[in-house]
């Protein structure tokens, strides 16, 4: 029995007919990812476009002009921006390494 089992396990498996199944699965995955990206970026962009006409632009620009020089020299904001950029770049590298496998 063990010799027969070893012989059976040592034999290569026959090729299976794919009939486009793999391509259909990949197409479905790509469509879901595209839909997810559109929801992730499209809805906030749409909301921003809809809210833009109702924003008090004079008050916002006055505040930005007043706070601009103070924010430009802020060490805390520089460190926060560096942390965000580092996190996003590491996340991108992680996704690239996962997709390469």
C-alpha positions in Angstrom: 0.0 0.0 0.0 2.8 2.4 0.9 4.7 1.7 -2.3 1.5 2.3 -4.4 0.9 5.5 -2.6 4.4 6.7 -3.1 4.2 5.9 -6.8 0.9 7.8 -7.1 2.2 10.8 -5.2 5.4 10.8 -7.4 3.4 11.0 -10.6 2.8 14.5 -12.1 -0.8 15.7 -12.2 -2.5 16.1 -15.6 -3.0 19.6 -16.9 -6.4 21.1 -16.3 -8.3 23.1 -18.9 -8.6 26.7 -17.8 -11.2 27.8 -20.5 -10.6 31.5 -19.5 -11.5 31.0 -15.9 -8.4 32.7 -14.6 -8.9 35.7 -16.9 -12.5 36.1 -15.7 -11.4 36.0 -12.1 -8.7 38.6 -12.7 -11.2 40.8 -14.6 -13.6 40.6 -11.7 -10.8 41.5 -9.2 -9.7 44.5 -11.3 -13.3 45.7 -11.6 -13.8 45.5 -7.8 -10.5 47.4 -7.2 -11.5 50.1 -9.7 -14.8 50.5 -8.1 -13.2 50.7 -4.7 -10.7 53.3 -5.9 -13.6 55.3 -7.4 -15.4 55.2 -4.1 -12.3 56.1 -2.2 -11.4 59.1 -4.3 -14.5 60.0 -6.3 -17.0 60.5 -3.5 -14.8 62.9 -1.5 -14.0 64.8 -4.7 -17.6 65.0 -5.5 -18.5 66.2 -2.0 -15.7 68.9 -2.2 -17.1 70.1 -5.6 -20.6 70.3 -4.2 -19.5 72.1 -1.0 -17.1 74.6 -2.8 -19.7 77.2 -3.8 -20.9 77.5 -0.2 -17.5 78.1 1.4 -16.7 81.6 2.7 -13.7 82.2 0.4 -12.8 85.7 1.7 -12.6 84.5 5.3 -10.6 81.4 4.3 -8.1 83.3 2.2 -7.7 85.9 5.0 -7.0 83.2 7.5 -4.5 81.4 5.2 -2.7 84.7 4.5 -2.6 85.5 8.2 -1.5 82.0 9.3 0.7 81.1 6.3 4.0 82.5 7.6 3.5 81.0 11.1 2.6 77.5 9.6 5.6 77.6 7.2 8.1 77.8 10.1 6.4 75.3 12.3 8.6 72.4 13.3 5.6 70.3 14.4 3.9 70.6 11.1 7.1 69.7 9.3 7.6 66.6 11.4 3.9 65.6 10.8 4.3 66.1 7.0 7.5 64.0 7.0 5.7 61.2 9.0 2.8 61.2 6.6 5.1 61.1 3.5 7.2 58.3 5.0 4.1 56.3 5.9 2.6 56.7 2.5 5.9 55.7 0.7 6.3 52.7 3.0 2.8 51.6 2.3 3.3 51.9 -1.4 6.5 49.9 -1.2 4.7 47.2 0.8 1.9 47.0 -1.8 4.5 46.8 -4.6 6.4 44.0 -2.8 3.1 42.1 -2.2 2.1 42.3 -5.8 5.5 41.2 -7.0 5.0 37.8 -5.2 
